[in-house]
């Protein structure tokens, strides 16, 4: 029996809605009190939903967005800090699987960035096929501020968009506002908050009415280069991030973040 669209549903941290038009599915990160920071349960739930709906031939487009005026503030630090040393590589793999799910989904995946897309949230948005920004949207690869590095393909995606300034943006954790994201091509569309839903509806209507087989082949061709290089990048990021998560600098970065002070990194 072929897979088919399910009814609208939700878990505590992920809301799944059919629509806004037939053939579209919207996946909503639903932790607005934490700016939709990713817990392990949310990572696993989002990954399962992406795999389920990307395998459904009735689904023409997938939309990823956040609740409460934020896209995603990255991984919940509690999720990282609480991991045992020998669990770290497997936890990183779970995050990486999200990026792979998006890139390899046959349908286009749209990110709606209204508010912060920070850390892994930035990687999540950058991995999508297109991004619709509001004026309040911004991207910030802020890993460096807690002694980490991008680990969701951010070093690859930021180089594609930022070119020779990618190192600057990553090494300084630069916040790229909506206008700068539009200039770099990160934001495919930039609209005011009051126009967001209408713009999204028009975009989804065009994609759901397009020839689905042609659309899937276009995505496969456009992202063929990504598939080849992203796997290499993720492997490099995994090695680096595993070392960094286990470092004293990361522990200091977390303490400083929680205490709202400047961290004192020692290179240990």
Secondary structure by P-SEA (a helix, b strand, c coil): cccccccccccccbbbbccccccbbbbbbccccccccccaaaaaaaaaaaaaaaacccccbbbbbcccccccccccaaaaaaccccaaaaaaaaaaaaaaaaaacccbbbbbcccccccaaaaaaaaccbbbbcccccccccccccccccccaaaaaaaaccccaaaaaaaacccccaaaaaaaccccccccccaaaaaaaaaaaaaaacaaaaaaaaaaaaaaaaaaaaaaaaaaaaaaaaaaaacaaaaaaaaaaaaccccccccc
